[in-house]
Amino acid sequence: MAVSAHPRRIAVLGTGGGGRAHAARLLELGHEVVVGTRDSQVTLGRTEPDFMGIEPFGQWLADYPGIGLTTFGEAAASAELVINGIDGGHALAVLSGLADQLAGKILIDYAVPYVYNPEQAHPWPTPWGVMPALDPVDHDSLGERIQRALPATKVVKAGVTQEQETVVHPQRVGDGDHTLFLAGDDAAAKEQVTALLRSYGWTDVLDLGPIVCSRGLEMYAHLHSAIGFAVGGRFGIKVVR
């Protein structure tokens, strides 16, 4: 399926804070947006905040009546471009089951492969827990694994070195004077992702090269977390070249 620089229908897979940030911003920019989840009825039936303190998805969705909610498969099949907002511990398993729905499409992936440890009080990375482990790391990356699992999909790793709230509203940090990185094997796909990022407000997008560069982007998550906790807020990175 051909994908234009400004797709009319975009799927965001995942209902966490990052996915919500993208969905809301895309709707604001005039796109048709659908969010994918495992089971929409279960998702809408939740009444308590999650472990990160984020309000139930149904409450959030009530403020965005233009956003649809359906299954992962239906969302991916109906979209022209897909954004992976599934947490890194589950993303590969879910996306591997969507090969047919994602064939020929661009998949923007910002997931970080944090290891899930059910023995921790807070099993996912939080400011109150220990620094999480990455798996894979160094010898491989989640971005590469997703691309190998989806050979007919054009995977572009992007938005890994900022919080997703900053990715969708870069001007809110340092007046937008910072750099966003991306990597992927398909040059045309990266151009279209860059166009979408520019519509978010990015003026400096640096193409690092092939999908193997996902290794550096994902490993940066440790430094990103440490800086964020140290400064107590959001921040940007500026590459001068």
C-alpha positions as a Markdown table, in Angstrom:
| # | Residue | x | y | z |
|---|---|---|---|---|
| 1 | Met | 0.0 | 0.0 | 0.0 |
| 2 | Ala | 1.4 | 3.4 | -0.9 |
| 3 | Val | 1.8 | 5.8 | 2.0 |
| 4 | Ser | 1.6 | 9.6 | 1.5 |
| 5 | Ala | 3.7 | 12.0 | 3.4 |
| 6 | His | 0.6 | 12.9 | 5.4 |
| 7 | Pro | -1.5 | 9.8 | 5.8 |
| 8 | Arg | -5.1 | 10.3 | 6.4 |
| 9 | Arg | -5.5 | 7.3 | 8.7 |
| 10 | Ile | -2.9 | 6.5 | 11.4 |
| 11 | Ala | -3.0 | 3.7 | 13.9 |
| 12 | Val | -1.4 | 4.0 | 17.3 |
| 13 | Leu | -0.9 | 0.6 | 18.9 |
| 14 | Gly | -1.0 | 0.8 | 22.7 |
| 15 | Thr | -3.0 | 2.9 | 25.2 |
| 16 | Gly | -0.2 | 4.1 | 27.5 |
| 17 | Gly | 0.9 | 7.7 | 28.0 |
| 18 | Gly | 3.1 | 7.8 | 24.9 |
| 19 | Gly | 0.4 | 6.4 | 22.6 |
| 20 | Arg | -2.1 | 8.8 | 24.0 |
| 21 | Ala | 0.3 | 11.7 | 23.3 |
| 22 | His | 0.7 | 10.7 | 19.6 |
| 23 | Ala | -3.0 | 10.0 | 19.2 |
| 24 | Ala | -4.1 | 13.4 | 20.6 |
| 25 | Arg | -1.5 | 15.3 | 18.5 |
| 26 | Leu | -2.4 | 13.5 | 15.3 |
| 27 | Leu | -6.1 | 14.3 | 15.8 |
| 28 | Glu | -5.2 | 17.9 | 16.4 |
| 29 | Leu | -3.3 | 17.9 | 13.1 |
| 30 | Gly | -6.3 | 16.7 | 11.2 |
| 31 | His | -5.5 | 13.0 | 10.8 |
| 32 | Glu | -8.0 | 10.2 | 11.2 |
| 33 | Val | -6.7 | 8.3 | 14.3 |
| 34 | Val | -7.5 | 4.8 | 15.6 |
| 35 | Val | -5.9 | 3.3 | 18.7 |
| 36 | Gly | -5.3 | -0.5 | 19.0 |
| 37 | Thr | -5.5 | -2.6 | 22.1 |
| 38 | Arg | -5.8 | -6.3 | 23.0 |
| 39 | Asp | -9.4 | -6.1 | 24.0 |
| 40 | Ser | -11.3 | -2.8 | 23.7 |
| 41 | Gln | -14.0 | -3.8 | 26.2 |
| 42 | Val | -11.4 | -4.7 | 28.9 |
| 43 | Thr | -9.5 | -1.5 | 28.2 |
| 44 | Leu | -12.7 | 0.7 | 28.5 |
| 45 | Gly | -13.8 | -1.3 | 31.6 |
| 46 | Arg | -10.8 | -0.2 | 33.7 |
| 47 | Thr | -11.7 | 2.3 | 36.4 |
| 48 | Glu | -8.4 | 2.7 | 38.3 |
| 49 | Pro | -5.2 | 4.5 | 37.2 |
| 50 | Asp | -2.4 | 2.2 | 36.1 |
| 51 | Phe | 0.8 | 1.7 | 38.1 |
| 52 | Met | 2.3 | 4.9 | 36.6 |
| 53 | Gly | -0.8 | 6.8 | 37.9 |
| 54 | Ile | -2.2 | 7.5 | 34.5 |
| 55 | Glu | -6.0 | 7.8 | 34.4 |
| 56 | Pro | -8.0 | 5.0 | 32.9 |
| 57 | Phe | -8.0 | 5.0 | 29.1 |
| 58 | Gly | -11.8 | 5.4 | 28.9 |
| 59 | Gln | -11.7 | 8.6 | 30.9 |
| 60 | Trp | -9.0 | 10.0 | 28.6 |
| 61 | Leu | -10.8 | 8.9 | 25.5 |
| 62 | Ala | -13.9 | 10.8 | 26.5 |
| 63 | Asp | -12.0 | 14.0 | 25.8 |
| 64 | Tyr | -11.2 | 12.9 | 22.3 |
| 65 | Pro | -14.4 | 11.7 | 20.6 |
| 66 | Gly | -12.7 | 11.7 | 17.2 |
| 67 | Ile | -10.3 | 8.9 | 18.2 |
| 68 | Gly | -11.5 | 5.3 | 17.6 |
| 69 | Leu | -10.6 | 2.2 | 19.7 |
| 70 | Thr | -10.3 | -1.3 | 18.3 |
| 71 | Thr | -8.1 | -4.4 | 18.4 |
| 72 | Phe | -4.4 | -4.3 | 17.4 |
| 73 | Gly | -5.2 | -6.3 | 14.3 |
| 74 | Glu | -8.1 | -4.2 | 13.1 |
| 75 | Ala | -6.2 | -0.9 | 13.8 |
| 76 | Ala | -3.1 | -2.0 | 11.9 |
| 77 | Ala | -5.2 | -3.3 | 9.0 |
| 78 | Ser | -7.2 | -0.1 | 8.5 |
| 79 | Ala | -4.3 | 2.3 | 8.7 |
| 80 | Glu | -1.9 | 3.8 | 6.2 |
| 81 | Leu | 0.8 | 4.3 | 8.8 |
| 82 | Val | 1.3 | 2.7 | 12.2 |
| 83 | Ile | 3.0 | 3.9 | 15.4 |
| 84 | Asn | 4.1 | 1.3 | 17.9 |
| 85 | Gly | 3.2 | 2.4 | 21.4 |
| 86 | Ile | 3.3 | -1.1 | 22.9 |
| 87 | Asp | 5.7 | -1.4 | 25.8 |
| 88 | Gly | 9.1 | -2.9 | 24.8 |
| 89 | Gly | 8.5 | -6.1 | 26.8 |
| 90 | His | 5.5 | -7.1 | 24.7 |
| 91 | Ala | 6.0 | -5.3 | 21.4 |
| 92 | Leu | 7.8 | -8.0 | 19.5 |
| 93 | Ala | 5.3 | -10.7 | 20.4 |
| 94 | Val | 2.3 | -8.6 | 19.5 |
| 95 | Leu | 3.7 | -7.1 | 16.3 |
| 96 | Ser | 4.9 | -10.5 | 15.1 |
| 97 | Gly | 1.3 | -11.6 | 15.0 |
| 98 | Leu | 0.4 | -8.6 | 12.8 |
| 99 | Ala | 2.6 | -9.4 | 9.8 |
| 100 | Asp | -0.2 | -9.5 | 7.3 |
| 101 | Gln | -1.8 | -6.3 | 8.6 |
| 102 | Leu | 1.5 | -4.4 | 8.6 |
| 103 | Ala | 2.8 | -5.7 | 5.2 |
| 104 | Gly | 3.9 | -2.8 | 3.0 |
| 105 | Lys | 3.3 | -0.2 | 5.6 |
| 106 | Ile | 5.6 | 2.1 | 7.6 |
| 107 | Leu | 5.8 | 1.3 | 11.3 |
| 108 | Ile | 7.3 | 4.0 | 13.6 |
| 109 | Asp | 8.7 | 2.3 | 16.7 |
| 110 | Tyr | 9.7 | 4.2 | 19.8 |
| 111 | Ala | 9.7 | 1.2 | 22.2 |
| 112 | Val | 12.6 | 0.5 | 24.5 |
| 113 | Pro | 13.2 | -3.2 | 25.5 |
| 114 | Tyr | 13.1 | -2.9 | 29.2 |
| 115 | Val | 13.1 | -6.3 | 31.0 |
| 116 | Tyr | 10.0 | -7.1 | 33.0 |
| 117 | Asn | 10.8 | -8.2 | 36.5 |
| 118 | Pro | 7.6 | -9.3 | 38.4 |
| 119 | Glu | 9.6 | -9.5 | 41.7 |
| 120 | Gln | 10.1 | -5.7 | 41.8 |
| 121 | Ala | 7.5 | -3.7 | 43.6 |
| 122 | His | 7.3 | -1.6 | 40.4 |
| 123 | Pro | 8.0 | -4.1 | 37.6 |
| 124 | Trp | 8.3 | -1.5 | 34.9 |
| 125 | Pro | 10.9 | 1.4 | 35.0 |
| 126 | Thr | 9.7 | 4.2 | 37.3 |
| 127 | Pro | 11.6 | 7.0 | 39.2 |
| 128 | Trp | 11.0 | 4.9 | 42.3 |
| 129 | Gly | 12.4 | 1.6 | 41.1 |
| 130 | Val | 15.9 | 0.5 | 40.1 |
| 131 | Met | 17.5 | 1.2 | 36.8 |
| 132 | Pro | 15.9 | -1.4 | 34.5 |
| 133 | Ala | 17.9 | -3.8 | 32.4 |
| 134 | Leu | 17.7 | -3.8 | 28.6 |
| 135 | Asp | 17.2 | -7.0 | 26.6 |
| 136 | Pro | 18.4 | -7.2 | 23.9 |
| 137 | Val | 21.3 | -4.7 | 24.2 |
| 138 | Asp | 24.5 | -4.0 | 22.3 |
| 139 | His | 24.6 | -7.2 | 20.2 |
| 140 | Asp | 21.0 | -6.6 | 18.9 |
| 141 | Ser | 18.0 | -4.3 | 19.4 |
| 142 | Leu | 14.3 | -4.4 | 19.6 |
| 143 | Gly | 14.1 | -2.3 | 16.4 |
| 144 | Glu | 16.1 | -4.9 | 14.5 |
| 145 | Arg | 14.1 | -7.8 | 15.9 |
| 146 | Ile | 10.9 | -6.1 | 14.9 |
| 147 | Gln | 12.3 | -5.6 | 11.4 |
| 148 | Arg | 13.4 | -9.2 | 11.1 |
| 149 | Ala | 10.0 | -10.4 | 12.3 |
| 150 | Leu | 8.2 | -8.1 | 9.8 |
| 151 | Pro | 10.3 | -8.2 | 6.6 |
| 152 | Ala | 7.5 | -6.7 | 4.5 |
| 153 | Thr | 7.2 | -3.8 | 6.8 |
| 154 | Lys | 9.3 | -0.6 | 6.7 |
| 155 | Val | 10.3 | -0.1 | 10.4 |
| 156 | Val | 11.6 | 3.3 | 11.4 |
| 157 | Lys | 13.0 | 3.7 | 14.9 |
| 158 | Ala | 12.3 | 7.3 | 16.0 |
| 159 | Gly | 11.5 | 9.3 | 19.1 |
| 160 | Val | 13.4 | 7.1 | 21.5 |
| 161 | Thr | 15.6 | 9.8 | 23.1 |
| 162 | Gln | 12.8 | 12.0 | 24.3 |
| 163 | Glu | 9.6 | 11.5 | 26.2 |
| 164 | Gln | 6.7 | 11.1 | 23.8 |
| 165 | Glu | 5.1 | 14.4 | 25.1 |
| 166 | Thr | 8.2 | 16.1 | 23.8 |
| 167 | Val | 8.2 | 14.2 | 20.5 |
| 168 | Val | 4.7 | 15.4 | 19.7 |
| 169 | His | 5.3 | 19.0 | 21.0 |
| 170 | Pro | 9.0 | 19.7 | 20.6 |
| 171 | Gln | 8.6 | 23.5 | 21.0 |
| 172 | Arg | 7.6 | 23.0 | 24.6 |
| 173 | Val | 11.2 | 22.3 | 25.5 |
| 174 | Gly | 13.9 | 24.9 | 24.7 |
| 175 | Asp | 11.6 | 26.4 | 22.0 |
| 176 | Gly | 12.1 | 23.3 | 20.0 |
| 177 | Asp | 15.8 | 23.9 | 19.5 |
| 178 | His | 16.9 | 20.3 | 19.8 |
| 179 | Thr | 17.5 | 17.2 | 17.6 |
| 180 | Leu | 15.4 | 14.1 | 17.0 |
| 181 | Phe | 17.1 | 10.9 | 15.7 |
| 182 | Leu | 15.7 | 8.1 | 13.5 |
| 183 | Ala | 17.0 | 5.0 | 11.9 |
| 184 | Gly | 15.7 | 2.5 | 9.4 |
| 185 | Asp | 16.6 | 0.6 | 6.2 |
| 186 | Asp | 14.1 | 2.2 | 3.9 |
| 187 | Ala | 15.1 | 5.7 | 2.8 |
| 188 | Ala | 11.7 | 6.7 | 1.4 |
| 189 | Ala | 10.0 | 5.5 | 4.6 |
| 190 | Lys | 12.4 | 7.7 | 6.7 |
| 191 | Glu | 11.6 | 10.7 | 4.5 |
| 192 | Gln | 7.9 | 10.2 | 5.2 |
| 193 | Val | 8.4 | 9.8 | 8.9 |
| 194 | Thr | 10.5 | 12.9 | 8.8 |
| 195 | Ala | 7.7 | 14.8 | 7.2 |
| 196 | Leu | 5.3 | 13.7 | 10.0 |
| 197 | Leu | 7.8 | 14.7 | 12.6 |
| 198 | Arg | 8.1 | 18.1 | 11.0 |
| 199 | Ser | 4.4 | 18.5 | 11.2 |
| 200 | Tyr | 4.8 | 17.9 | 14.9 |
| 201 | Gly | 7.1 | 20.9 | 14.9 |
| 202 | Trp | 10.6 | 19.3 | 14.6 |
| 203 | Thr | 13.1 | 21.4 | 12.6 |
| 204 | Asp | 16.2 | 19.2 | 13.2 |
| 205 | Val | 15.8 | 15.5 | 12.4 |
| 206 | Leu | 19.0 | 13.5 | 12.1 |
| 207 | Asp | 19.0 | 10.2 | 10.1 |
| 208 | Leu | 21.5 | 7.9 | 11.8 |
| 209 | Gly | 21.4 | 5.3 | 9.1 |
| 210 | Pro | 20.1 | 1.7 | 9.0 |
| 211 | Ile | 18.0 | -0.1 | 11.6 |
| 212 | Val | 21.1 | -1.4 | 13.3 |
| 213 | Cys | 21.5 | 2.1 | 14.7 |
| 214 | Ser | 18.5 | 1.2 | 16.9 |
| 215 | Arg | 21.1 | -0.3 | 19.3 |
| 216 | Gly | 22.4 | 3.1 | 20.2 |
| 217 | Leu | 19.0 | 4.7 | 20.4 |
| 218 | Glu | 17.7 | 2.1 | 22.7 |
| 219 | Met | 20.8 | 2.0 | 24.9 |
| 220 | Tyr | 20.5 | 5.8 | 25.3 |
| 221 | Ala | 17.3 | 5.2 | 27.3 |
| 222 | His | 19.4 | 4.6 | 30.5 |
| 223 | Leu | 21.1 | 8.1 | 30.1 |
| 224 | His | 17.8 | 9.6 | 29.2 |
| 225 | Ser | 16.1 | 8.3 | 32.3 |
| 226 | Ala | 19.0 | 9.4 | 34.5 |
| 227 | Ile | 19.1 | 12.9 | 33.1 |
| 228 | Gly | 15.3 | 13.2 | 33.4 |
| 229 | Phe | 15.3 | 12.1 | 37.1 |
| 230 | Ala | 18.3 | 14.4 | 37.8 |
| 231 | Val | 16.9 | 17.6 | 36.4 |
| 232 | Gly | 13.4 | 16.7 | 37.5 |
| 233 | Gly | 11.8 | 17.5 | 34.1 |
| 234 | Arg | 11.9 | 17.3 | 30.4 |
| 235 | Phe | 14.9 | 18.2 | 28.3 |
| 236 | Gly | 16.2 | 18.2 | 24.8 |
| 237 | Ile | 19.5 | 17.3 | 23.0 |
| 238 | Lys | 21.0 | 19.6 | 20.4 |
| 239 | Val | 23.5 | 18.2 | 17.8 |
| 240 | Val | 25.6 | 20.9 | 16.3 |
| 241 | Arg | 27.0 | 20.0 | 12.9 |
